[in-house]
Amino acid sequence: MVTTTPGGLAGFRTVLAIPGVAPLMALALVARIPASAAAITLTLHVVLTLDLGYAAAGAVGAASTIGMAVAAPLLGRVVDRRGLRPVLVLTSASAAVFWGVAHLLSYPALLVGALLAGVLGMPVYSVIRQSLAAMVPEEHRRPAFSLDSMSVEVSYIVGPALGSLLVIGLGSTAATWAVGAGWVASGIAFWVLDPRTRAGSAEDDGPPPSVRTWLDRRLLGALLATSAAVLVVFGTELSVIASVQATGPVYAIALVNAVWCLASIVGGFLYGAARRSYPVFALVALLGLATLPVALGGVWWSFALLLVPAGLMCAPALAATSEAVSRLAPEAARGVVTGLHGSAITLGAAAGTPLAGVLVDVTGPAVAVVAVGTLGVAAAGVAALLAGARTTEPPHPGVAAAPTV
């Protein structure tokens, strides 16, 4: 199914005029900054303060990632049953404890702490997307999720740079405290705003549906497409960093990343301003194909130019996955399904970075780019075949007519 919405700025204005959406998007932009600064802060703490290597720092990141991937659907289930505020209290307290003592921990303790902090981490991204799906009618979700994807790109321009400056300029203690304060402040702000996480009341939704009624091939295909898109992005990021670090000045990595993010913001705007939606599998495949020319990069500025087509496809592909999953989520299980979408994003990142790292070490960055781009295209094709096997079946209870995701 191809949906149409008002084109140009009208679609964005319509979404932002929906009660609750504008404050949510403003909070989302700010709340994602500590989330995007967290990884680089821990990495530099391990490398510079603990004087350990990047492999040790990567293990800390992996521990946190595993915790988040496992916990996201479980926290989503709590949101479905108890509402958002109990989750915010739990996760904000966890953030205060971990980031308050992280600078004091030995490496083994930091590894365990990162795992537990991931399990009890505030599901900022999932909460925002679940709330958008609850507030915004289906026909307006494309511009809504496009705004969400553009917000992510802005946070990834600001957050990692801020985290790096804090560690290098003020030290690990101040940096970890600042990140922790950001997490806690975000939790308090979400608690005060208390955005809707359901389109109707809990009484209207009835008992939670059985997992077998909604975890079908359509949803699995959308989740696979999500992981594929993120794998391409994170694998490309590491490969480009390796290339630029070897050929350019110190500031080149930040400039190349900024161009890439800005291109993604432009792509998200164009996708949200379009009058129709496009199949998520096609967009993910195009993202993989647009990434392949990056392997031809030489001097550092050439990567900035070659990343523009891939950047233009990045936000649209990720927005389309959010839109597709939101259509397939029954209202009474929306938190669980949105959590699974968050887990798919996390797993894609967890797979893309080490895969590219191994290929960079063994064969070089160009081969790594080709590999992750090709794998993304192949995974999008598999996801399309998987989802297409049941596109003629009736929709899930509480879900609109089956989309072409």
Beta strands, then each sheet from edge to edge (+ up, - down):
end
